[in-house]
Amino acid sequence: MNTKISEEQISFYRENGFLVLTDFLNSEELTHWQTTTQEAVDERLGISRKGEGGKGITGSLTNQGDPDAYYASVFTQCLKLAETHEGMRELMLDSRLGEMAATLEGVDGIRIWHDQALFKPPFGNPTGWHLDNPYWSFSSRHALSIWVALDDATLGNGALWYSPGSHKTARFDNAGIGQNLADLFKIYPEWRDIEPIACPCPAGSAVFHNGLTAHGAGANMTNKPRRAMTCAYMPDGSTFNGVRNILPEDYFATLKVGDLLDDDAVNPLLWKREKATQ
């Protein structure tokens, strides 16, 4: 895993709100990520489709309850796979990922918000322009995600697109993801003047983006899936904003606005500067 980030890359990320690292995984590592992620997704969907998940993780944290729904064909989404699959847990709890995230955002500690597999199916619908952080249970201009390409991401199968610099003026109110590709620009009409940047990248690449950077993805016009494994990160010290999002019901019931989100069982501390220098 190539975890080196140059000063030039840090500057690009902070100016534009995203960064593509095309040499993130070597071929052996890529195969391991592909195999582990596919296994975890198959396991999750197998349990969920059999109705064995109930209200637990496997019953609620996929978007495939109605396979004919519009968003079920945008991507197959499976959240918090690290909680149910040991191999995925090992991948997601790699402290090097936390250090990369902290370096890009200039923060002293990083917690996992949640992981999620995003598989855009063959002939899958486009992903509308949206922001990430307004969905989450904390509000931070230093939230971010990693998106690891498990297949080549091309302009024909749903590569990511970004609105560079949009993270600088984005707000925390949630505009949601509309079925119409341009719904976000009704909320932020000034962003229509920003030239979007496409980020096609080979399998094994990693893309980091800030949680307030506007982004989307095109349709998958091919007969093969476009698979990605992602993880969202929360700066250590973040506080609860009142939104439940993916928080467990029993934990959510104990929280009030302003409480620290520091439960290691829910949001593991992935990397902290003091620990790294001891």
Buried (B, 14 or more C-beta within 10 A) or exposed (E): BBEEBEEEBBEBBBEBBBBBBBEBBEEEBBBBBBEBBBBBBEBBBEBBBEEEBEEEBBBBBBBBEEEEEEBBBBBBBBBBBBBBBEBBBEBBBBBEBBBBBBBBBEBBBBBBBBBBBBBBBEEBBBBBBBBBBBBBBBBBBBBBBBBBBBBBBBEBBBBBBBBBBBBBEBEBEBBEBBEEBEBBBEBBEEBEEBEBBBBBBBBBBBBBBBBBBBBBBBBBEBEEBBBBBBBBBBBBBBBBBEBEBBBBEEBBEEBEEEEEBBBEEBBBBBBBBEEEEE
